[in-house]
Amino acid sequence: MKIMAIVAGRRNGNSEILAKEALSAARAQGAECSLINLFDYKILPCTGCEGCTMSMGQGKQPVCVLKEKDDVDRIIRKMHQQDGIIVSVPTYDLMPSALYTMFTQRFIAYELAFLLKIGVVKKDPHLVAGVIANGGSCHDWQGLALETIGATMFTQSIRVVDQFMAIRNGLPGNVLVHPEQLERARKLGENMVKAVSTPPEARTWLGEPDMGLCPNCHSSLIARGEPHWNGVYYPYECPVCGAGGDLVKDETTGKIRFAVAPDGLDFDRNQNECRDKHLDEIVATRRHYLSHREEVMPAMARYKEMTFPGLD
Ligand SMILES: Cc1cc2nc3c(=O)[nH]c(=O)nc-3n(C[C@H](O)[C@H](O)[C@H](O)COP(=O)(O)O)c2cc1C
């Protein structure tokens, strides 16, 4: 069993300490563990070239234009040899640090649902993750942290089985005055071993049972729904996993809860086959645009010529 931690915080900072604590617990249960800190690697931002989605739309294997230019391909290849990934990321401005999101936004060229569809990958490796969001404040100042990390998981084809938020950790080492957080990190490490040891179809959520509002991905954020590109509509949706449903009053507790509609998981981004449908949307959008290309080209030329002063 192989478990790898990916840290996006300072070297030997709070996120790294929490990851090491989780890995120690996993190692004590027999897992072969490794750790990388993203600060030690060259990671370039996605150029937005759309080469990967263009290839996928044509049924071809995508190759990222940055593949030879930095360390991302090397890191992803190592990740694909794992059974579990522990992600430990500092919260910056309510959300995960840009270093982490910059890294994960490079995964479309490695999109498993698509690679499975065209037969480049034969078998779903069923990777699982444990997620740690670590910040200086409480939940009120980390409100997008776990949810944004959750939103990075579907493109990586990783199922989150446990997550927690480490709070009130400022300077490096601050987490060491919170033994309960170190303990929770150890529990996350153990949960990773438990998940990996369970057959994929029998794996379940191992975090706090009542965490968040979404019963599917445990996100705390639920948003009012709007019609999808193909007319599908739910009154409320989970912005992270895409579950659709409504807000209802629970008869037993009297509290408001998010009830997933009978077909509300049809667009669950965590399912490879559901995510696959999103490629249909990308292709339909592209076709619509291409059918207007003759009008668009002269207009684009006007914008190219339109200039404004930048920095002095
Ligand atoms: C640019 C920046 C923005 C930050 N914004 C937040 C924030 O919005 N919420 C929060 O709880 N902590 C915030 N912090 C504090 C860090 O999350 C905290 O120091 C964390 O422990 C750093 O992790 P590390 O020790 O692994 O690097 C911020 C820190 C920096 C440098």
The ligand as a MOL file (V3000), in Angstrom:
LIG
                    3D

  0  0  0     0  0            999 V3000
M  V30 BEGIN CTAB
M  V30 COUNTS 31 33 0 0 0
M  V30 BEGIN ATOM
M  V30 1 C -0.8000 35.4350 1.9960 0
M  V30 2 C -1.3980 34.7640 3.2030 0
M  V30 3 C -2.7550 34.7810 3.3730 0
M  V30 4 C -3.3340 34.1280 4.4500 0
M  V30 5 N -4.7040 34.1280 4.5630 0
M  V30 6 C -5.2870 33.3910 5.5350 0
M  V30 7 C -6.7150 33.2830 5.5880 0
M  V30 8 O -7.4450 33.8620 4.7910 0
M  V30 9 N -7.2580 32.4960 6.5490 0
M  V30 10 C -6.4920 31.8450 7.4770 0
M  V30 11 O -7.0480 31.1430 8.3240 0
M  V30 12 N -5.1210 31.9440 7.4520 0
M  V30 13 C -4.5110 32.6790 6.5040 0
M  V30 14 N -3.1250 32.7680 6.4450 0
M  V30 15 C -2.3120 32.0810 7.4760 0
M  V30 16 C -1.7620 30.7120 7.0300 0
M  V30 17 O -2.7900 29.8970 6.5430 0
M  V30 18 C -1.1030 30.0040 8.2150 0
M  V30 19 O 0.0050 30.7430 8.6440 0
M  V30 20 C -0.7030 28.5790 7.9230 0
M  V30 21 O -0.3670 27.9240 9.1290 0
M  V30 22 C 0.4830 28.5090 6.9910 0
M  V30 23 O 0.8030 27.1540 6.7600 0
M  V30 24 P 2.3010 26.6180 6.6860 0
M  V30 25 O 2.8980 26.8060 8.0480 0
M  V30 26 O 2.1640 25.2020 6.3130 0
M  V30 27 O 3.0050 27.4060 5.6320 0
M  V30 28 C -2.5190 33.4650 5.4040 0
M  V30 29 C -1.1330 33.4830 5.2410 0
M  V30 30 C -0.5680 34.1270 4.1560 0
M  V30 31 C 0.9350 34.0900 3.9840 0
M  V30 END ATOM
M  V30 BEGIN BOND
M  V30 1 1 1 2
M  V30 2 1 2 3
M  V30 3 2 2 30
M  V30 4 2 3 4
M  V30 5 1 4 5
M  V30 6 1 4 28
M  V30 7 2 5 6
M  V30 8 1 6 7
M  V30 9 1 6 13
M  V30 10 2 7 8
M  V30 11 1 7 9
M  V30 12 1 9 10
M  V30 13 2 10 11
M  V30 14 1 10 12
M  V30 15 2 12 13
M  V30 16 1 13 14
M  V30 17 1 14 15
M  V30 18 1 14 28
M  V30 19 1 15 16
M  V30 20 1 16 17
M  V30 21 1 16 18
M  V30 22 1 18 19
M  V30 23 1 18 20
M  V30 24 1 20 21
M  V30 25 1 20 22
M  V30 26 1 22 23
M  V30 27 1 23 24
M  V30 28 2 24 25
M  V30 29 1 24 26
M  V30 30 1 24 27
M  V30 31 2 28 29
M  V30 32 1 29 30
M  V30 33 1 30 31
M  V30 END BOND
M  V30 END CTAB
M  END
